[in-house]
Amino acid sequence: NQDYENELKKAINESMPFVSDLQPLAVIQSEYENNKFEQCFTALGARYTQVRRLRRDGNCFYRAFLFQLFEHFILT
């Protein structure tokens, strides 16, 4: 059971970085086609053109918040 868990964590770590490079919003929109959230992309597209993907490992909220904070200070 522990071996399976370790293999699963390894596969997740290899498949996605902690924070991705900027990607067009259309990449994520295609994943939510025919979904109740599809309407939200109109509002998002009015304000944002690109997004960053995060590894979904339970710390993604903190990683997103801190990454955006650091990026804001670096770019301003």
C-alpha positions as a printed NumPy array, in Angstrom:
array([[  0.   ,   0.   ,   0.   ],
       [  2.83 ,   2.405,   0.844],
       [  4.642,   1.419,  -2.371],
       [  1.558,   2.22 ,  -4.414],
       [  1.248,   5.587,  -2.688],
       [  4.9  ,   6.39 ,  -3.405],
       [  4.505,   5.402,  -7.055],
       [  1.422,   7.594,  -7.341],
       [  3.235,  10.598,  -5.833],
       [  6.18 ,  10.025,  -8.166],
       [  3.876,   9.919, -11.207],
       [  2.188,  13.163, -10.146],
       [  5.53 ,  14.873,  -9.523],
       [  6.814,  13.873, -12.955],
       [  3.635,  14.818, -14.801],
       [  3.248,  18.418, -13.641],
       [  5.571,  21.125, -12.344],
       [  4.783,  23.034,  -9.158],
       [  3.959,  26.131, -11.234],
       [  3.696,  26.108, -15.023],
       [  4.678,  28.762, -17.504],
       [  1.973,  31.131, -18.684],
       [ -0.598,  29.448, -20.917],
       [ -3.481,  30.882, -22.929],
       [ -6.839,  30.82 , -21.187],
       [ -8.208,  28.748, -24.082],
       [ -6.161,  25.747, -22.895],
       [ -8.143,  25.519, -19.677],
       [-11.401,  26.462, -21.375],
       [-11.158,  23.398, -23.602],
       [-10.991,  21.189, -20.494],
       [-14.306,  22.564, -19.224],
       [-16.32 ,  22.279, -22.44 ],
       [-19.899,  21.168, -21.86 ],
       [-19.603,  21.935, -18.17 ],
       [-21.569,  24.319, -15.973],
       [-18.405,  26.447, -15.574],
       [-18.13 ,  27.083, -19.312],
       [-20.013,  30.388, -18.94 ],
       [-17.375,  31.703, -16.51 ],
       [-14.706,  31.899, -19.201],
       [-16.41 ,  34.87 , -20.828],
       [-15.91 ,  36.905, -17.659],
       [-12.403,  35.561, -17.106],
       [-11.419,  36.273, -20.706],
       [-12.439,  39.914, -20.316],
       [ -9.83 ,  40.389, -17.604],
       [ -7.184,  37.705, -18.149],
       [ -5.566,  36.301, -21.268],
       [ -3.137,  33.857, -19.682],
       [ -3.067,  31.569, -16.67 ],
       [ -0.603,  29.387, -14.806],
       [ -1.356,  25.772, -13.942],
       [ -0.428,  24.442, -10.502],
       [  0.278,  20.977,  -9.213],
       [ -2.784,  19.859,  -7.257],
       [ -1.154,  18.397,  -4.194],
       [ -2.947,  20.07 ,  -1.311],
       [ -0.633,  23.08 ,  -1.149],
       [ -1.763,  24.65 ,  -4.412],
       [ -3.627,  27.545,  -2.765],
       [ -0.581,  28.654,  -0.779],
       [  1.708,  28.134,  -3.757],
       [ -0.579,  30.204,  -6.025],
       [ -0.915,  33.013,  -3.51 ],
       [  2.8  ,  33.27 ,  -2.754],
       [  3.848,  32.91 ,  -6.381],
       [  1.518,  35.727,  -7.417],
       [  2.735,  37.895,  -4.547],
       [  6.387,  37.367,  -5.457],
       [  5.69 ,  37.884,  -9.158],
       [  3.869,  41.139,  -8.38 ],
       [  6.825,  42.513,  -6.419],
       [  9.347,  41.435,  -9.033],
       [  7.441,  42.982, -11.939],
       [  6.609,  46.271, -10.232]])
